[in-house]
Amino acid sequence: MTVASIGKIEPKGVYRVLNGEHGASLGTIISLAKGLEIEPKELFDFEFFLDKG
């Protein structure tokens, strides 16, 4: 099974989100997390540095 099928979303939708062509809605984020078998918050666990200048 694929992430898209487990999360019940179109593979084309997954592709568009991953390539930055489309922003992910909360529903899409939850579906991706289900497909990956992780908590949705794990999709947002990354370093992000803001320019304070």
C-alpha positions, 0 to 999 in steps of 0.5 A: 500500500502507498501513503496516498492509499492509506491516507485516502488521498489522490497520489497526484495530491501528494505529489503536488504538496511534496513539490510545493505546487500546492499548499496542504490543507489540515485534512491533507496533513492528517491524511499524509500522517495517517499514510505515514503512520506518524502523528501530524506534528512530526511533519512540522518537526524541522529547523527554521531560521528567521532572519532577525535583521 
